[in-house]
Amino acid sequence: MKRLIVIAAAAENNALGKDNDLVWHLPDDFKRFKALTSGHKIIMGRKTLESFPKPLPNREHIAITRDTKYMPKFASIIVHSLEEAIALVKDGETAFIIGGGEIYKQSMPYATDIELTRVHGSFEADAFFPEIDEKEWDLVNEEHHPKDDRHDHAFTYLTYRRK
């Protein structure tokens, strides 16, 4: 069986970001993202891919775009639907769906797990994380991280598994 893990940081109002960027800076969350996704395929939309100055090390990038002539600025696999991206994940493999908002929404029916960093606060945004339907998901782990000198906002790591 393949594992498709949605990984995101979203505020209490489900804000993800604005103008193709995050609206907070959480170094420990970046470290956790790197630790979880390293060595795996990462699936994203074109705008998320373009938000990276260079490829994320030790990860295979799969980007979804409707543009059949799209040329990425660094080595990436380009597909034209979420289903095409998921088909590249073999049985026994784990892939992470890393955004943005529309890709998260489309991927929820396929996801086996959700790794959500819930940022405590509400933010103005133009991209939002979908609601998590508690009838479909079990919260299996919760780890609070207080606001400190390196983090302007408190946040909680939430791990969900499909029921």
DRENKOL-457818 format. One record per residue: x, y, z of N, C-alpha, C, O, CB in turn. Coordinates in steps of 0.001 Angstrom, whole numbers, padded with zeros to 6 digits, always signed. Glycine has a CB too. Layout:
! DRENKOL-457818
XYZXYZXYZXYZXYZ/...
! end
This chain:
! DRENKOL-457818
+000827-001192+000000+000000+000000+000000+000871+001255+000000+001896+001307+000679-000940-000002+001210/+000459+002257-000758+001206+003516-000757+000625+004441+000301-000574+004418+000578+001169+004191-002158/+001492+005252+000885+001034+006257+001852+001104+007626+001191+002137+008011+000643+001894+006224+003165/+000009+008346+001249-000053+009716+000735-000343+010618+001918-001448+010626+002459-001146+009877-000396/+000668+011376+002309+000565+012203+003510+000466+013674+003109+001357+014220+002457+001784+011970+004450/-000628+014293+003511-000785+015730+003324+000002+016388+004454-000219+016076+005625-002319+016172+003327/+000920+017296+004116+001699+017994+005137+001545+019494+004911+001760+019996+003808+003209+017567+005097/+001168+020203+005983+000898+021634+005851+001048+022327+007191+001012+021698+008249-000507+021873+005284/+001216+023637+007120+001100+024506+008296-000043+025453+007981-000017+026163+006975+002461+025291+008620/-001046+025459+008849-002224+026298+008626-002641+026958+009936-002539+026362+011007-003394+025463+008040/-003104+028180+009833-003542+028928+011006-004903+028426+011478-005509+027560+010847-003604+030435+010696/-005372+028971+012582-006668+028566+013126-007811+028884+012167-008854+028232+012216-006912+029252+014464/-007627+029884+011287-008633+030188+010259-008311+029468+008939-008847+029814+007887-008712+031716+010023/-007422+028455+009015-006981+027631+007877-006139+028390+006857-005903+027885+005759-008180+027048+007182/-005683+029591+007199-004791+030345+006310-003507+029553+006085-002915+029020+007023-004469+031749+006903/-003087+029487+004819-001830+028827+004454-000753+029843+004085+000406+029707+004477-002057+027861+003287/-001151+030854+003332-000165+031811+002858-000803+032918+002051-002005+032922+001786+000886+031115+002034/+000046+033858+001669-000410+034996+000881+000659+035305-000156+001851+035275+000149-000701+036243+001786/+000240+035599-001374+001167+035932-002463+002252+034861-002634+003427+035178-002816+001820+037297-002200/+001841+033595-002572+002744+032453-002781+003874+032390-001751+004977+031941-002061+003339+032517-004175/+003593+032842-000522+004588+032791+000544+003880+032503+001861+002675+032721+001992+005397+034121+000625/+004639+032011+002831+004092+031796+004167+003950+033137+004871+004661+034089+004553+004991+030835+004989/+003030+033211+005828+002824+034479+006555+003393+034400+007970+003083+035243+008813+001320+034830+006614/+004230+033384+008236+004912+033240+009518+006246+032575+009279+006490+032021+008207+004062+032425+010528/+007116+032629+010283+008429+031991+010191+008588+031106+011424+008715+031603+012543+009596+033059+010089/+008579+029788+011208+008654+028823+012304+009794+027841+012032+009574+026794+011423+007300+028065+012474/+011023+028171+012480+012187+027327+012171+012024+025855+012564+012454+024971+011822+013394+027882+012861/+011413+025581+013718+011265+024182+014126+010313+023427+013200+010480+022227+012978+010762+024101+015570/+009314+024128+012659+008403+023494+011710+009133+023173+010400+008895+022125+009799+007184+024408+011438/+010023+024071+009957+010826+023787+008759+011680+022536+008977+011790+021690+008088+011730+025001+008405/+012286+022423+010172+013124+021261+010486+012293+019977+010443+012732+018961+009904+013787+021427+011878/+011101+020033+011011+010216+018860+011029+009797+018488+009603+009785+017309+009246+008962+019134+011904/+009455+019489+008794+009086+019255+007395+010226+018537+006674+010002+017560+005960+008747+020595+006680/+011445+019029+006869+012608+018429+006212+012809+016990+006681+013042+016097+005867+013875+019261+006489/+012719+016764+007996+012931+015422+008547+011886+014433+008023+012219+013292+007702+012888+015465+010083/+010633+014865+007937+009566+013966+007491+009624+013688+005990+009396+012557+005561+008216+014553+007845/+009928+014712+005191+009825+014559+003731+011105+014086+003054+011052+013602+001923+009418+015858+003126/+012249+014212+003712+013524+013802+003091+013475+012341+002680+013002+011482+003423+014705+014037+004057/+013977+012081+001477+014026+010725+000952+012732+010264+000298+012612+009102-000092+014378+009789+002043/+011759+011170+000176+010451+010808-000387+010094+011700-001573+010732+012722-001822+009359+010906+000689/+009069+011287-002284+008502+012126-003345+007668+013219-002687+006983+012979-001692+007635+011279-004351/+007734+014427-003257+006874+015516-002800+006048+015985-003993+006576+016263-005070+007714+016699-002183/+004740+016065-003773+003786+016430-004823+003254+017807-004514+002853+018091-003385+002622+015395-004934/+003251+018674-005529+002831+020061-005311+002263+020654-006587+002410+020097-007674+004007+020913-004812/+001616+021787-006430+001176+022566-007574+002331+023389-008131+003367+023552-007485+000006+023475-007188/+002135+023903-009336+003170+024688-010012+003617+025893-009187+004813+026162-009086+002665+025157-011365/+002666+026620-008597+003040+027828-007847+003891+027495-006624+004798+028248-006269+001786+028589-007412/+003596+026371-005984+004425+025944-004850+005833+025635-005334+006808+026044-004703+003810+024703-004145/+005950+024918-006447+007264+024625-007018+008026+025925-007287+009210+026038-006968+007120+023804-008323/+007336+026898-007874+007997+028156-008234+008370+028996-007018+009168+029926-007134+007103+028964-009146/+007805+028680-005853+008153+029445-004647+009517+029031-004086+010069+029725-003233+007073+029259-003573/+010066+027898-004564+011373+027442-004090+012480+028066-004928+012421+028017-006157+011467+025903-004136/+013492+028653-004282+014619+029208-005067+015436+028113-005739+016037+028335-006790+015534+030048-004167/+015457+026918-005124+016186+025769-005684+015487+024509-005187+014663+024581-004276+017723+025780-005268/+015807+023348-005777+015116+022122-005332+015417+021806-003868+016503+022102-003369+015526+020928-006214/+014456+021211-003197+014676+020765-001820+015524+019499-001891+015177+018561-002609+013308+020506-001057/+016630+019463-001154+017550+018320-001267+016922+017003-000843+016063+016955+000037+018781+018568-000437/+017377+015927-001497+017016+014561-001144+015506+014299-001235+014954+013528-000450+017501+014256+000253/+014850+014947-002198+013424+014712-002440+013170+014763-003944+013768+015568-004658+012538+015765-001688/+012288+013907-004409+011896+013911-005816+010681+014824-005976+009629+014570-005389+011582+012460-006323/+010824+015877-006764+009776+016878-006942+008824+016484-008071+009252+016211-009192+010394+018250-007230/+007520+016457-007755+006489+016212-008759+005553+017416-008712+004944+017701-007681+005711+014846-008498/+005447+018114-009833+004621+019322-009879+003462+019133-010852+003611+018549-011925+005468+020547-010286/+002306+019645-010444+001086+019531-011238+000780+020891-011865+000737+021911-011177-000112+019034-010363/+000568+020887-013178+000172+022109-013885-000717+021726-015057-000586+020648-015636+001420+022913-014374/-001625+022635-015393-002453+022406-016589-001704+022807-017860-002100+022429-018963-003778+023197-016487/-000621+023574-017703+000154+024088-018834+001008+022960-019431+001987+022527-018823+001053+025283-018390/+000631+022495-020617+001346+021373-021242+002728+021762-021758+003526+020888-022098+000526+020816-022384/+003021+023053-021820+004346+023497-022291+005233+023987-021141+006313+024526-021380+004186+024616-023329/+004784+023802-019907+005510+024327-018739+006907+023723-018621+007085+022510-018729+004720+024052-017456/+007901+024600-018397+009290+024192-018192+009728+024665-016811+009837+025871-016589+010227+024771-019310/+009983+023750-015874+010411+024153-014525+011827+024708-014542+012607+024422-015450+010329+022965-013555/+012154+025516-013515+013484+026129-013457+014556+025172-012921+015746+025477-012993+013436+027373-012588/+014142+024015-012385+015093+022973-011973+014428+021612-012180+013220+021529-012401+015541+023162-010469/+015225+020552-012105+014744+019195-012417+013540+018813-011564+013618+018759-010337+015865+018173-012210/+012441+018554-012233+011187+018154-011584+010422+017291-012573+010601+017401-013786+010333+019405-011132/+009565+016431-012036+008658+015676-012897+007398+016523-013025+006811+016926-012021+008343+014225-012315/+006986+016790-014253+005797+017617-014495+004660+016711-014947+004803+015933-015890+006083+018729-015565/+003526+016827-014256+002323+016078-014608+001162+017066-014738+001292+018242-014398+002007+014972-013537/+000035+016576-015231-001077+017486-015519-002345+017185-014729-003406+017747-015003-001391+017440-016977/-002224+016282-013735-003357+016035-012830-002830+015405-011545-001749+014815-011523-004433+015108-013502/-003602+015539-010489-003239+014906-009218-003185+013388-009382-002299+012733-008833-004247+015293-008107/-004131+012831-010136-004159+011388-010359-002872+010905-011034-002340+009850-010691-005376+011006-011211/-002379+011692-011999-001121+011357-012681+000048+011371-011682+000928+010513-011737-000849+012356-013847/+000046+012353-010771+001102+012446-009751+001053+011239-008819+002083+010632-008523+000961+013755-008935/-000149+010895-008360-000310+009769-007431+000108+008454-008093+000644+007567-007429-001773+009676-006943/-000136+008327-009396+000238+007107-010127+001755+006885-010133+002210+005760-010338-000281+007178-011569/+002542+007946-009912+003998+007823-009875+004513+007274-008541+005692+006941-008412+004631+009171-010147/+003628+007183-007560+003986+006648-006247+003694+005144-006263+002553+004719-006447+003192+007377-005087/+004739+004363-006068+004591+002898-006133+004086+002346-004803+004195+002994-003762+005937+002230-006505/+003533+001139-004859+003127+000448-003626+004334+000348-002691+005444+000060-003137+002548-000979-003942/+004119+000583-001413+005204+000532-000441+005923+001860-000273+006717+002014+000655+006189-000515-000841/+005661+002828-001155+006304+004138-001057+005418+005112-000279+004207+004928-000151+006611+004698-002464/+006070+006150+000232+005380+007258+000882+005662+008512+000080+006801+008778-000304+005829+007425+002372/+004613+009280-000168+004780+010583-000828+004070+011626+000022+003095+011332+000714+004211+010568-002303/+004580+012846-000046+003997+013956+000702+003381+014958-000258+003992+015340-001256+005057+014640+001589/+002174+015373+000054+001492+016403-000718+001737+017701+000032+001313+017852+001178-000062+016098-000899/+002435+018653-000624+002939+019818+000104+002275+021137-000307+002735+022205+000095+004423+019929-000098/+001211+021078-001093+000483+022321-001399+000446+022629-002866+000965+021893-003705+001096+023475-000676/-000179+023731-003141-000868+024685-002284-002328+024336-002016-002735+023176-002071-000794+026036-002893/-003089+025366-001728-004456+025216-001267-005326+024336-002144-006031+023463-001638-005076+026539-001155/-005287+024551-003445-006127+023775-004378-005679+022315-004423-006515+021412-004476-006073+024389-005801/-004376+022079-004402-003845+020703-004416-004230+019985-003115-004581+018805-003137-002285+020709-004596/-004166+020695-001990-004600+020084-000721-006061+019653-000818-006418+018537-000439-004410+021077+000463/-006900+020552-001331-008334+020267-001438-008572+019024-002308-009332+018132-001932-009087+021489-002027/-007917+018978-003468-008082+017840-004381-007556+016534-003782-008077+015459-004079-007368+018123-005697/-006527+016628-002941-005859+015414-002453-006518+014792-001226-006214+013646-000892-004433+015727-002132/-007403+015503-000550-007984+014966+000693-008650+013593+000513-008493+012747+001394-009004+015947+001239/-009383+013326-000575-009981+011988-000718-008950+010865-000886-009259+009704-000617-010915+011980-001904/-007736+011196-001325-006700+010194-001575-005751+010011-000387-005081+008983-000281-005905+010580-002802/-005693+010999+000503-004698+011003+001586-004950+009881+002577-006092+009537+002880-004706+012344+002316/-003838+009311+003081-003924+008293+004131-003639+008906+005498-004089+008387+006520-002940+007140+003849/-002890+010012+005518-002493+010675+006760-002442+012184+006517-002341+012642+005379-001109+010144+007267/-002515+012944+007611-002320+014392+007554-001334+014757+008658-001519+014386+009817-003686+015174+007716/-000290+015485+008289+000639+016070+009264+000402+017576+009202+000893+018261+008304+002172+015689+008954/-000359+018077+010171-000740+019485+010162-000073+020228+011306-000165+019815+012462-002260+019633+010249/+000594+021318+010983+001080+022229+012007+000024+023318+012130-000147+024134+011224+002513+022823+011652/-000685+023326+013258-001744+024323+013478-001096+025536+014140-000697+025480+015303-002924+023742+014371/-000996+026625+013394-000391+027861+013896-001474+028622+014659-002544+028908+014121+000211+028737+012721/-001183+028945+015920-002195+029572+016773-002273+031069+016482-001403+031852+016863-001878+029328+018269/-003337+031425+015802-003590+032796+015379-004386+032756+014094-004518+031707+013463-002267+033591+015191/-004919+033908+013708-005627+034039+012431-004856+035022+011570-004345+036028+012064-007113+034511+012636/-004775+034729+010288-003952+035529+009384-004715+035844+008119-005585+035085+007692-002649+034805+009047/-004378+036979+007524-004908+037315+006210-004173+036432+005207-002952+036291+005266-004734+038855+005877/-004929+035843+004291-004311+034909+003347-005108+034862+002053-006248+035323+001986-004207+033500+003961/-004479+034291+001021-005201+034061-000239-005212+032574-000585-005726+032180-001632-004559+034872-001392/-004645+031752+000294-004684+030289+000129-005054+029681+001481-004542+030086+002525-003296+029721-000395/-005957+028696+001435-006474+028118+002674-006438+026598+002634-006568+025984+001575-007898+028599+002929/-006257+025997+003823-006274+024550+003986-007726+024102+004103-008535+024797+004718-005442+024108+005235/-008073+022951+003523-009466+022482+003637-009805+022069+005072-008921+021738+005863-009710+021296+002682/-011095+022094+005389-011553+021616+006699-011261+020126+006814-011381+019387+005837-013076+021897+006901/-010880+019688+008004-010657+018266+008261-011959+017696+008824-012434+018122+009877-009445+018034+009255/-012519+016738+008112-013777+016118+008521-013491+015076+009608-012931+014014+009336-014500+015464+007300/-013886+015399+010839-013605+014525+011995-014255+013146+011858-013856+012209+012549-014093+015190+013281/-015251+013010+010975-015881+011699+010758-014964+010790+009928-015103+009567+009960-017253+011867+010049/-014026+011395+009186-013125+010614+008325-011728+010436+008911-010974+009572+008463-013013+011276+006977/-011378+011245+009906-010006+011287+010405-009954+011122+011916-010792+011663+012638-009340+012592+010005/-008958+010368+012392-008669+010249+013824-007413+011046+014133-006402+010912+013444-008496+008754+014250/-007475+011875+015165-006286+012574+015657-005495+011565+016480-005978+011097+017511-006664+013860+016513/-004275+011222+016034-003505+010172+016710-002310+010724+017491-001726+010019+018314-003018+009156+015693/-001947+011982+017234-000846+012585+017989-000994+014097+017993-001459+014697+017024+000524+012177+017394/-000591+014695+019099-000698+016144+019267+000500+016603+020101+000750+016070+021181-002066+016549+019953/+001233+017588+019596+002432+018068+020298+002475+019589+020225+002637+020164+019148+003732+017449+019685/+002329+020236+021379+002282+021701+021432+003693+022294+021471+004589+021750+022116+001478+022168+022662/+003875+023412+020772+005147+024144+020758+004829+025588+021136+004156+026285+020376+005867+024056+019340/+005300+026049+022291+004964+027418+022708+005700+028472+021882+006709+028199+021233+005291+027608+024184/+005161+029665+021934+005841+030834+021352+007148+031010+022131+007177+030840+023350+004930+032154+021420/+008229+031352+021418+009504+031586+022114+010318+032617+021333+009800+033258+020418+010313+030251+022276/+011586+032775+021694+012396+033827+021060+012668+033563+019577+013057+034483+018857+013717+033968+021792/+012471+032315+019099+012675+031996+017679+011373+031851+016914+011376+031773+015686+013472+030724+017545/+010253+031814+017636+008944+031575+017016+007961+032634+017508+007662+032708+018700+008419+030136+017342/+007462+033449+016587+006528+034524+016948+005140+034008+017309+004327+034747+017864+006414+035510+015806/+004868+032755+017000+003544+032192+017243+003683+030810+017869+004597+030058+017533+002727+032116+015930/+002773+030481+018778+002696+029116+019291+002067+028259+018193+001329+028766+017349+001862+029041+020638/+002363+026960+018210+001777+026065+017221+001711+024665+017795+002372+024348+018784+002586+026080+015903/+000898+023828+017154+000727+022454+017601+000831+021526+016394+000167+021727+015378-000635+022270+018332/+001685+020497+016526+001754+019464+015495+000591+018510+015714+000412+017988+016815+003128+018703+015530/-000203+018278+014667-001345+017375+014733-001162+016291+013679-000956+016596+012505-002689+018143+014522/-001235+015032+014088-001129+013920+013158-002479+013219+013094-003017+012787+014113-000002+012932+013582/-003017+013113+011883-004307+012444+011646-004091+011210+010792-003221+011191+009920-005318+013404+010962/-004893+010171+011046-004942+008977+010200-006379+008815+009720-007334+009090+010446-004448+007693+010975/-006502+008369+008497-007844+008093+007974-008460+006941+008777-007786+005957+009079-007794+007743+006441/-009742+007075+009116-010450+006035+009900-010624+004778+009077-011192+003798+009558-011831+006543+010376/
! end
